[in-house]
Amino acid sequence: MEPTITLKGDRTMEFRDKPMQNLIRIKEKEICKNVQALLLDGETIVGAYKTVRDQAVFTSHRIFLVDMQGVTGTRQEIFVLPYRKVLHFGVQTAGFGDPLQTSELTVCFADEHEAKFGFIGQDELLNVARAISRCIL
């Protein structure tokens, strides 16, 4: 499942049509080279995650969503979502007995976009939420 970036009404800036779920943490060396090239001086990686192919990279300033396209994944579409445009966010932690132990982060932007991310467990979710809080509070 991949990230949804939805506008109010029926307008959608489409990355995919479902939330990015079951995000698995990856090492910095595994991050898409194009994302690494876009990092600014002083910008640090808070956490980098992947689904089977796609990536979500949370930095000290923004979120990068990488849609790996084609058979080899060499074609990439990268969305950049700055924290300064975040109005609010919400977290939903895993419940007792939840077989997947998934937690969800919903980020709502000033231009009415919304992005959802599903994490296994809640430690990674809380690390990302703290980083967003530092930028928007």
MOVENWO-V127879 format. One record per residue. N is the residue number from 1. PSI is psi in whole degrees, 0 to 359 (NA if undefined). Layout:
n psi
N PSI
N PSI
//
This chain:
n psi
1 143
2 169
3 145
4 134
5 105
6 139
7 157
8 148
9 210
10 2
11 138
12 133
13 101
14 123
15 313
16 183
17 9
18 160
19 152
20 115
21 162
22 46
23 133
24 131
25 139
26 161
27 158
28 325
29 344
30 353
31 140
32 131
33 327
34 324
35 315
36 323
37 335
38 350
39 141
40 161
41 131
42 351
43 130
44 153
45 125
46 318
47 143
48 136
49 159
50 157
51 211
52 317
53 320
54 164
55 151
56 122
57 121
58 124
59 185
60 351
61 338
62 176
63 133
64 130
65 124
66 117
67 105
68 123
69 161
70 174
71 319
72 347
73 12
74 333
75 131
76 142
77 124
78 125
79 137
80 121
81 103
82 140
83 332
84 345
85 0
86 126
87 313
88 167
89 162
90 150
91 144
92 116
93 163
94 146
95 165
96 130
97 359
98 116
99 329
100 348
101 46
102 140
103 153
104 141
105 127
106 123
107 125
108 129
109 158
110 330
111 18
112 12
113 155
114 137
115 138
116 139
117 132
118 128
119 147
120 122
121 182
122 352
123 312
124 318
125 314
126 326
127 314
128 317
129 320
130 318
131 318
132 318
133 318
134 329
135 332
136 349
137 NA
//
